Amino acid sequence: MPRLNHWIFDWLETIVVALLLALVIRAFFLQVFWIPSESMVPSLDIGDRIVVNKVIYHFRQPRRFEVVVFRQTPEVGPGKKDLIKRLVGLPGEKLQIRKGIIYINDQQVIGAHPKNDDFGDFGPINIPQGYCFVMGDNRGASFDSRYWRDSSGTLKFLPMKNLIGQAMLMIWPLNRIGLIP
């Protein structure tokens, strides 16, 4: 009987340690997110599962065209909800979209990521310090920084402090496993 008790204790100890490690990793390092909408098609489809690096922005600044997960602003909707978009404009930059082409500080920016083209115009706007500008890859079906306004109609930007992390890896479906473009 003592041998059985020892075996049970060993298994319980292993399970508890594994659960604690999983909780710490999820809380501070990596988290899996599910894609609920078509705003990031063709990069990410509805139902895809991705891994987000939650510590990277403690060591370096976010970079243009990274796919980021962030806490929504009150202008986007009520409640605490995490969203995913592509980081397009950084703090202190002038951004304009002409015929679907992005210009930063009056220079055309070419992204090497997949997107659904649109030919819309937006701006010019100046992104305040401490804020950024995000857009979905599926520009026609993305409720993003171009549309966030407060009750007075003033354009609102995404606070940098709302960034949760960089979307790095797609893990589901299995036929699409790989780095996120």
matplotlib code that plots the C-alpha trace (Angstrom):
import matplotlib.pyplot as plt

x = [0.0, 2.8, 4.1, 0.7, 0.5, 3.9, 2.9, -0.3, 1.6, 4.2, 1.5, -0.4, 2.7, 3.6, 0.1, 0.1, 3.5, 2.5, -0.7, 1.2, 3.8, 1.1, -0.6, 2.6, 3.5, 0.0, -0.1, 3.4, 5.0, 2.8, -0.9, -3.0, -5.7, -8.6, -9.4, -13.1, -13.6, -12.4, -10.6, -7.2, -7.9, -5.8, -3.1, -5.5, -8.8, -11.8, -11.1, -7.3, -5.4, -2.3, 0.4, 1.2, 4.5, 3.5, 7.0, 8.6, 7.6, 9.3, 12.6, 12.0, 9.6, 6.8, 7.7, 5.7, 3.6, 3.8, 0.6, -0.4, -3.0, -4.3, -7.0, -9.7, -10.3, -13.8, -14.4, -14.4, -17.0, -17.9, -16.1, -12.6, -12.0, -8.7, -8.4, -5.8, -4.7, -1.5, 0.5, 0.8, 1.6, 3.9, 4.0, 4.8, 4.3, 2.1, 0.0, -2.1, -3.7, -4.2, -5.9, -5.1, -1.4, 0.0, 2.2, 4.2, 5.7, 4.9, 6.9, 5.1, 5.5, 5.5, 4.4, 5.6, 2.6, -0.5, -3.6, -6.8, -6.4, -8.7, -8.5, -9.7, -8.3, -7.7, -6.0, -3.5, -3.4, -0.6, -0.3, 0.3, 3.2, 2.2, -0.3, -0.3, -2.4, -3.6, -5.4, -6.8, -5.3, -8.9, -9.2, -12.8, -14.0, -11.9, -13.2, -9.8, -8.0, -9.6, -13.0, -12.5, -14.1, -15.3, -18.7, -17.8, -16.6, -12.8, -10.6, -9.1, -5.8, -4.7, -2.7, 0.7, 0.0, -3.0, -0.6, -0.6, 2.0, 3.1, 1.3, 4.1, 2.9, -0.2, -0.8, -4.3, -5.4, -2.5, -2.1, -1.3, 1.2, 4.0, 5.1, 2.6, 3.5]
y = [0.0, 2.5, 1.9, 2.8, 6.0, 7.0, 6.4, 8.5, 11.3, 11.4, 11.6, 14.3, 16.3, 16.0, 17.1, 20.1, 21.3, 20.9, 23.0, 25.7, 25.9, 26.1, 28.9, 30.9, 30.5, 31.6, 34.5, 35.9, 34.4, 32.8, 32.5, 30.8, 33.0, 32.0, 34.1, 35.0, 37.2, 37.6, 40.9, 39.3, 37.1, 36.0, 35.9, 34.4, 32.7, 32.4, 29.6, 29.7, 29.3, 31.4, 31.7, 35.2, 36.2, 38.3, 39.3, 40.5, 44.2, 44.3, 43.9, 45.8, 48.2, 47.0, 47.0, 48.1, 45.3, 42.9, 41.2, 42.2, 41.2, 44.0, 44.9, 46.9, 50.5, 51.7, 53.1, 49.7, 48.2, 47.5, 45.0, 43.6, 41.9, 41.0, 41.9, 41.2, 43.5, 44.5, 47.4, 50.0, 53.3, 54.0, 56.9, 60.3, 59.4, 61.0, 58.4, 58.7, 56.1, 57.1, 54.7, 51.9, 52.7, 53.5, 56.6, 57.2, 60.7, 61.2, 58.1, 55.1, 52.0, 48.6, 45.7, 42.3, 40.7, 39.3, 41.5, 42.1, 45.3, 48.2, 51.5, 53.8, 57.0, 58.0, 60.9, 62.4, 62.0, 62.4, 59.5, 60.9, 59.7, 56.6, 55.5, 53.4, 52.7, 49.2, 47.8, 44.4, 42.6, 42.2, 46.0, 45.9, 43.8, 45.2, 47.6, 49.1, 52.4, 54.1, 53.9, 54.3, 57.5, 58.8, 60.1, 63.6, 62.0, 62.5, 59.8, 57.5, 55.7, 52.5, 53.1, 51.3, 50.1, 48.1, 45.8, 42.3, 40.8, 39.8, 37.0, 34.6, 31.2, 29.5, 26.2, 25.3, 24.0, 21.5, 22.1, 25.8, 25.4, 28.0, 31.5, 34.3, 36.5]
z = [0.0, 0.7, -2.8, -4.3, -2.1, -3.3, -7.0, -6.6, -4.8, -7.6, -10.3, -8.4, -7.9, -11.6, -12.7, -10.3, -11.4, -15.1, -14.5, -12.6, -15.4, -18.0, -16.1, -15.8, -19.4, -20.5, -18.2, -19.0, -22.1, -24.8, -25.4, -28.0, -29.6, -31.9, -35.0, -34.9, -38.0, -41.6, -41.0, -41.5, -44.5, -46.5, -43.7, -41.1, -41.6, -39.3, -36.9, -37.2, -33.9, -33.4, -30.7, -29.5, -27.9, -24.9, -23.8, -27.0, -26.6, -23.2, -25.1, -28.3, -29.9, -32.2, -35.9, -38.9, -40.5, -37.5, -36.8, -33.2, -30.7, -28.5, -26.0, -27.8, -27.0, -25.8, -29.2, -30.8, -28.4, -24.8, -22.6, -22.6, -25.9, -27.6, -31.3, -34.0, -36.8, -38.7, -37.2, -40.0, -38.3, -35.4, -32.9, -34.3, -38.0, -40.6, -42.3, -45.5, -47.7, -51.4, -53.7, -51.3, -51.1, -47.6, -47.3, -44.1, -43.8, -47.5, -48.6, -50.1, -47.9, -49.5, -47.3, -48.1, -46.5, -48.1, -48.2, -50.0, -52.0, -51.7, -53.4, -50.7, -49.4, -45.8, -44.0, -43.8, -40.1, -37.5, -35.1, -31.5, -29.3, -27.3, -30.0, -33.2, -36.2, -37.1, -40.1, -41.1, -44.1, -45.5, -45.7, -46.9, -44.0, -41.2, -38.5, -37.7, -36.8, -39.9, -38.3, -34.5, -33.3, -30.0, -29.4, -30.8, -34.1, -33.3, -34.7, -31.9, -32.1, -30.5, -27.3, -27.4, -23.8, -25.2, -27.2, -25.8, -28.1, -31.6, -33.4, -34.3, -35.2, -36.7, -35.0, -36.4, -38.9, -39.2, -43.0, -42.3, -39.4, -39.8, -39.1, -39.6, -42.6]

ax = plt.figure().add_subplot(projection="3d")
ax.plot(x, y, z, "-o")
ax.set_aspect("equal")
plt.show()
